[in-house]
Amino acid sequence: MSSTLNAPGRITEILKNIGVSEENSGVSTGTTWLKGEGAVLSSYSPVDGALIGTVRSASEAEYEKAIIAAEKAFIEWRHWPAPKRGEVVRQLGEALREHKEDLGKLVSYEMGKSYQEGLGEVQEMIDICDFAVGLSRQLHGLTMHSERPEHRMYEQWHPVGLVGIITAFNFPVAVWSWNTALAWVCGDVCVWKPSEKVPLCSIACQHIASEVFKRNGVPEGVSVLINGGREVGEWMSADTRIPLVSATGSTRMGKAVSATVGQRLGRSLLELGGNNAIIISDKADLDMSLIGCVFGAVGTAGQRCTSTRRLIIHDKVYDAFAAKLKKAYAQLRIGDPLDEKNHVGPLIDGAAVAMYENALRAATEQGGRILVEGGVMNGAGYESGCYVRPAIVEATPEMAIVQEETFAPILYLIRYTGDVNNAIAIQNGVKQGLSSSIMTLDLREAERFLSASGSDCGIANVNIGTSGAEIGGAFGGEKETGGGRESGSDAWKAYMRRQTNTINYGSKLPLAQGIKFDL
């Protein structure tokens, strides 16, 4: 037996529907499950503190077997026509539609986000599959005119090979799909190291994909799952057989991955921390702004990389908007995320709760003023110890804690005066550069915010919040967010290598730049 499942009744049936069983370890090369000779990973739900199950992780020897299987699969998979690979991904999207409710509930229970957000995460997977299917007929290059007579130049794109994927706990399934759907239609094979905090979600995804792959004769090794701790990420980062490592997580983790991959001249695609701000102009529609600000701050209990951490509010509307926020926070319902009446679920674990408490303590010590009291919740329904109250703190931009990303529902309110340039300077005055927004009905302010001298973030929105990106646009950020781009637009190019081709169809061989070389 490779694992044990102790899930309560409401989750047992879900795992059964998806195909997860006690025979599954956390290591798979597709339809084949290895024993799992590494450490035991225990999955506890932050919803009620229950042990959902234990999973055996990979040993170094099993990691080696998995990589060899991936290398072998790539030799065949890269020769499948891209539209045929796209058809496989289309069927994966259909399978995800069939399992949307079950997988959404598993995400909600194992990670702690609301059921609606769990469903939304699975919908992201479906959307990226749809996007990738169309992309499979759009992997285009350029044609160029040559300076030499009877020559033709063009560019084409080839699969890069093995793609290592390291994902975080907060989006246990969607980020994997962002990478795999694109990488698979590009002809790559994928090696996934999920967060050790949510192993059952990864096993469920592997089951769903493997059934589709089995029906289509996809080579074993195109989808590799390697559960484990930090050591698995280190093996992948140092492995010269993996030319691209896509890593999502903290800035600290990203720096370590980037240094190791860079040392061997590999490529890294990084999606790291965010310290995201919404500017509330004195020309904003305050009622419309409220929903975006509150959801951005408390959605996923503040555990999104795009969560709203800072509100930069014009002095003229500061008091009015602060009053609206306090009223809205008083209406928030905190509890079991599978109960759709609740707005906010738990933090992922006790370490996250401690980080939340430390941040609130630091905020007051550094001069912040509490507007909405936070704290850990106790009593019936909160036995896991992971439920906290979303807090609001009046702050100044130079406070050390405001400069950092706290993965918890703490919202800092900052006043600004003068024109929008002052607000933009405050927003840009942090190390991270993922998502940003401005709430304004003034066209000039909006365009200034979106200009080259405006927001320095990878995502800049007008009259919507920082959280909730659509699949069609490239997702990622600048500065300490890492500079990577996933999902839509031309993000597919990250998973391929570019090749420039020149064809001489004449009877002579002239050299470029008019160089003479006669024999």
N, C-alpha and C positions, 0 to 999 in steps of 0.2 A: 504494500500500500504506500503510495507516494505522498498522500496528504490526508487530512481529516477535515470533515465538514461538520460544524456544530451550529449552523445557522438556525435561527428561529423559524417557525413554520412559514411565515409570510415570505421568507427568502429562499427556503429549501425548494419550493416549487419552481421559483424563478431559475435557480441554478440547474434544476433538472430539465426545464424547458430548453435552456441554452445548450445543455450537454455537459456541464461541469460535473465531475464525479470525483470520488476519492481515489480513483486510479490515475488522476492527472497530477503530475508534478508541475513545477513552474518552468519546465524546460521543454521546448518543442521545436522540431524542424519543419513543422507543417502538420501532417497527419500523424506523425510519429512523436510519441512522448517519451523522453528519456527518464531515467529513474529519479534524478535529482539527488546528487550525492553531496551537495553542499549544505549550508546551514538551513535550519528550519525558520521560515518566516511565518509569524503569527499575525493574522488580520483581525483587528478589533474594530468594531463599529463605533464611531464617535456618537452615534445616535443614542445607544443605550449601554455602551460599554461591553457588549457581548462579544465573545470570541466567535467570529464567523467560521474560521477554519485555519488550518496550518498548511503551508506549502513548502515543499522541498526545493531549494534553489540549486543552481548549477555549481558543480565543481569545476576546477580549471580544465580538467580532462574533458568534461562534457562541453565546456565552452569551445574547446578545440574541435570536437566532433561536429558541433553546430556550425562553426565557421567553415569547416571543410565541406559540409553539406551545402552551405550557401555558395561557396566558390563553384562547386560542381553545377549547381542549379543555374547560376548566372551564365555559364557557357551555352546552355540551351535556351534559357528564357530570353536572352538578348536578341535571338534570331526569330522569335515569334513576331509577326507583324504587329505594329503598335495598335491598330484597330482591334486585333484579336485580343491583345492584352487589355484593351479598353472594354471589351465585351465581358471579360472576367470581372473587372472592377464594376461594371454595370450590374452584374448579378450579385456582387457583394452588397451594393446599394439596396437591391431588392431584399436580400436576406436581412439587412439591418432594418428595413421597413417592417418586416415580419416580427423582428425581435425588439422593436423600439420600446415598447412598454416594459418588457422584462429587463432589458439592459439599462433603461433609464432608472428603474427602481433599484437595480444593483448598484449603479453609480451613486444614487442618492444614499443608499444605506451604508455602503463601504466608505464613501468619501465624506458624506454629511451635507451635501448641497441639497436644496429643495428639489422635490420631485419634478416640478416644472423645469427647473434648470437641468436636471438629469435628462429629461426628454429633449430639452434644447440642445444638450451636448450630443446626443445620438443623432438629432436632426442635422447638426453640423457634419457628422460623418456621412450621412446620406447626401447632403449637399455637395461635399467635396468629391464623392464618387460620381455624382452627376456632372460636375465640372470636369473631372478627369476623363470621363468618357468622351466628351466633346474634344478635349485636348488631345486625345489619342490620334485624332486626324488633323491636328494643328501644330505638330512639332516641326516648325518651319525654320529654314535658314534664309540667308540673303543671297542674291546673285549680284555680281559686280562686273564692271567692264575692265578688261585687262589693258594695260598700256602696250602689250605686245600683240602683233597681228595674229589672227587665227588662234587665239587663246580664250578660254572661258574661265572665270573665277566664281566660286560660290562657297558658302559656308554650310556645314551640316552639323548636326548634334548627335552624339552617341551616348549610350548609357555609361555612367561613371563606374558602376560595379556594385560593390557591397555598400549599403548605406546603414550606418549605425544610428539608432534612434534612442535617445535617453529622454524619458518624459517624467513630469512632476505629478504629485498626487492630486493637484487641484483640478486638472482636466485629465482624468485617468484613461479616457478612450479617444477623445476628439483629436488631440495633438498627434497621437500615433497615426490616425487616419489622414490628417493633413499631409504627413510625410509619405505614408505608404501609397495612398491613392495616386499621388503624382509620381513617386519613384517607380511604382509598378508599371504605369503606362509608358514611362520613359525607358523601361527595360532593365531597371535595377532590381536587386533583391534586397530585402530589409532584415536587419538584426535589431530586435527591440529589447531594450532594458527598461522596464517600467519602474515606477517608484515602488520600493519595498513596502510602502504603507497601503497599497491597493492592489495586491497581486491577483485577487480573484477577478477583477475587471479585465486584466490582461488575458487571463486564461479563457474567459468568456469570449473575448474578441478573437482569440486564436481559434477557438472552436468554430465560431461563425464563419471565419475566413477559410478554415480548412475544409469545411463541407463544400463550399463553393469551388475551391481549388480541386478537390477530389473529383467532382463532377466534370471538370474541364481538363483533367489530365495535366494540371500545372505541376512542374517538377518539384519534388521534395527539396526544401531549402530556400524557396522564394520568400517564405514568411517564417522567420526564426524568432522564437521567444526565449529570452534568457532572464529569468527572475534571479535576483540576488541583491546583495548590498553594494556599497560603494566600490568594492573591488571589481565588479563586473564593468562598471563605467570606466575604471582605470585600465582594464584589459582592452576594452574597445578603443579607448583614446590612444593607446600605445601601439595598436595593431596596424602594421603597415598594409595589411590586406583589406583594410577598410578605408578607402580614400576619402570618404565624407562622413563626418559625425555631426548629426543634428541633435543639439542638446537644449532642453528647456528646463529652467530652474533658477536658482539664485545667481546673483552676480559672482559670488565667491566660487560656486561650482563652475560657472562658465569660464572664469579666468583659469581655473585648473585644467579644464578640458582644452581650452584654446592653447595654453602653453604646451601641453603634451602633444596635441595634434600638430601644432605649428612646428615643434622641434623636429618632427619627421616630414615636414613640408606637406602634410595632409591638409584637407579643407574642413573647416568647421562652420556650421550654421547655428548661430546662437540666438535664443529667445530668452532673455533674462529679466531682471527686475524692472519694475515701473514705480514711479512716484508721481502719479498722474494728478493733474489739476484741471478744474473747471473754472473759467473766469466768468463771473456774474457781472455783466455790465450794468450801468444805471439805465441802459436802454433795453434791458432784457425783459421778456415776458416771464415774470416771476412764477406764475402758476405753472406754465409749461416747463420751466426749468426744474421745478421741484422733483418730479418723478425721476428724471435723469440723474439728479444728484443723489437722491436717497437710494435708488437701486444700485447706482455705481458704488456707493459707500458700503451698503450692507449686503448686496447680492453675494452669494457663496460665502457669507460671513466675512466679507472683506478679503477673501483668499484668492482673488483673481489677480493676474499680473496687470490687468487693466482697471482694477478697482480704483475708485476715486479716493485719493488720500487728502487732497487739499482743495478747498474752495477759496478762490481769490475774489473777494466781493467788493464792489465799489462802495465807498463810504456812504453815498447818498441812499443806497438801498440795503445796506448791511443789516440794520436793526430789523427792518421789515422781513428780510429773507431769513434771518436767524430765527425770528419768531415762527415763521412757516415751518422751518426745519424742526424746531422743538415740538411743535404740534404733531408733525408727521411721525417723529420718532416715538412719541407717546402712544401712537396707534400700532406700532410694530408688534407682531405676535412672534414669539420666539419659542421653538419647540421642535418636535419630531418632524423632520423634513419631508417624510412621506405623507404627512397630513397637509393637504393643500391649503388649509386655512392659515398655515404659518408662513411668515415671510422669511424668517432667519433660522437656519439650523446651527449645528455645533461647529466649533473649530476642529481640526483634524485630530489633535491629541493633546496630552498634558503639556508637552513642550511648547506648543503653539499658545496655550493658555498662559503659560509663564511669560512668554514673549509679550503677549498682550498686556499683562499686568505690569511688567517692567517698563513698557512704553508709556503707559498712563502715569506711572510714578515719575518717570523721567520728564514727561511733559509738565507736570506740576512743579517739579524741582527747578526746571529751566524757565519758569515764569508763566506757563500756560494757565488759563482759567477754564475750569470745567463748566460747560454749558448744559450738557446732558450727561448725567452720571453713568459710568460704566460699572463693571464688576462681574464676578463669576456668579452664575445662578445655581441655586441649591433647591432641594425639595423634590417632590414627586415629578417625574418626567425629565429630571435633569441629573439622574444618578451617574451618568458617565463622567460628569465633572468638566465637560467640554463646552458647555453653553455659556456665552457671555453676553452682556448687554452692549449693543452698539453705543459708542460714546462720541460726544462732540466736544472739542477743545478749542477755545480761542487761543491763537498762537501768533507768533511773528516768524517771518520767513527764515531768519538767521538761526533759529533754535536748532540745536544739533539733532534732536529727535525728528523734527520736521524734514530735515535733509535726508533722512533714511526711510527705507521702505519697511513698514511694519505690516506683516501679513495677518491683519486682523481688522475688525470694524471700528477703526478710530479715524474720525474725520477732523481735520484741522481747518479752522476758519481764519482767514487772513484778510485784513482790510487793505484796500489801495485807494489812492486819491489821484486826481489828474486824469490824463487820457489813457487809452488802452495800452500804449507803449510801456507804461509803468507796470501794468498787470502782466504783460508778456515777459518783461524782465524778471519779475518774481517767479513766474512759471518756469522759465528756462534756467533759473538759478539753482538747479539741483544736478546731481551726477547722472540721473537716469533720463531716458528720452523715449518712452514708449508711446503713451496715448495722452491726448490733450483735447480740450473743448473750450469753446466760448459760447455763452448765451447772450445774444444781442440781436436786435432788430435793425441795427444800423449797418448798411451795406459797407461803408468805408471801414468800420471796425472789423467786420468779418473778413474783408479782403486783406486788411493789414495783418490779421492773425494768420492768414494762409500764405502770406508773401514770404520771400526769402529772408526778410528781417523779422518774421513772426515766430510762430512756434517752431522749436527745434526738434520736435518729436516725429517719429515715423508715422504716427496717426494724428491727424488734426481735424476735429469735427466742429461744425457750427450748428447750434441749437439741438444737439443730441449729446448724450453723456459720453464718458470715456470708455464705458464697458459695453461689449456686444458688437463684435465685428462681423461683417458679412463675408461669405466665402469668396466672392468675386474679386475682392481687393487683396493685394499683398499685405500680409500681417507681419509687423516687426517694428523695431525701434532703433534709435541711435544712442551714442555715448555708451554708458555702462549697460544699456539694454542689449548690446552686442552687435547690432547692425544686420542681423539676419532677416530674411523675408520668407514666409511660408504661405501656403494656401493659394490664393488666386493670382490674377494678372500674369506676369511672366516668371513667377517664382519657380516654375518647372526647370528653368535653366540652371538652378543650383544643383539639380540632380543629374546633370549631364555634362559632358565635356565637349568643347567646341573644336571643330576641325575646319581649317581653310583648305580648299582644294583648287588647284589650277590644272586645267586640261589643255594640252597643246594638240590641236587637230590639224595642224599644218604639216608641211614637209621640211621645215627648217626649225632650228632651235635657237631663237634669239634670247639673249639674257636680259634680265630686268635692268633698269636704269641705263640702258644703252651700252653696257659693258661689252668690250670686244675681247674675245678669247678664241683666237683662231689656231688651229693645229695644222 
